[in-house]
């Protein structure tokens, strides 16, 4: 027989917008970073091709893509640092 789970409701965050989000869909990334969804799609494809950022994009199914928000921010900063370089540093 399973044991009952005790939950202290004072410690549970009730507002989902305020919960720390680690992974999100393309729509979430687009909203959080104020970037068009087409741009997010291109950048995610580039992240998959780059071994440094590949781990931040996962596809649990052929229709679902999940992106790590911290990893995406790291990728955007990497894009900024490598903006004018002919051969991007990996």
Buried (B, 14 or more C-beta within 10 A) or exposed (E): EEEEEEEEEEEEEEEEEEEEEEBBBBEBBBEEBEBEEEEBBEBBEBBBEBEBBEEBBEEEEEEEBBBBBEBBBBBEEBEEEEEEEEEEEE
